[in-house]
Amino acid sequence: MYALLVDVAGAEEDDRRVTTDDRPRGPVNDWPQSVVGRRSSSSAPALTVVEVDLASLDDPLVMRPSYRVVDRRLWVDTPHPQLYAAISDLARNVWSARHVVVDATGVGAGLAGFLGQALPGRVAPFVFSSQSKSQLGWDFLALIESGRYKEYAEDGESDTGLFWVQVEACGSQVSDGPGKLMRWGVEDRATHDDLLVSAALCAALDRLDWRPRVARGR
């Protein structure tokens, strides 16, 4: 069983974009290896694929699934109609995704809406705000520390290398007060945090109903 996690380059990140004429375009796996770790382009839509293990649902102290990352992708300068076609194809024909969590902030709202129509009952929009991103960060840390989130081993791919660059560059700051609002992300304009945010959306899967669907009748 699989789920897709999509971070869309939204309006909040548009303000931090840095434009260069020589940046690579297309899927990140087509980039030269020399580009990884020094990308100075705009934020880009990113996708993380996780395998969902329901065995931990039966643990009375957990009662939530466990997740293993099996693939990730990044698109640069890709029009939303093309992005919509790629994601809907991956969800339907490649991974048969049970759920698709989509960043529905700003320009992502339209993409989330179209995906919701194409994949009825499977799309869960996520709107970023200071509060929702803070909670997502705390929940993602809890997933990691509990062992319910697992990354795949180093495979030498460009997108894998870029993900770990973003992890290393990520910082956080927790505000005083009862809310403990956490600001987190990558401040370096040349790095961004597209793949990292996409992975963090895994925490939103815990809010969905994963119980087996049973037909009842007489």
Disulfide bonds with the S-S distance in Angstrom:
none
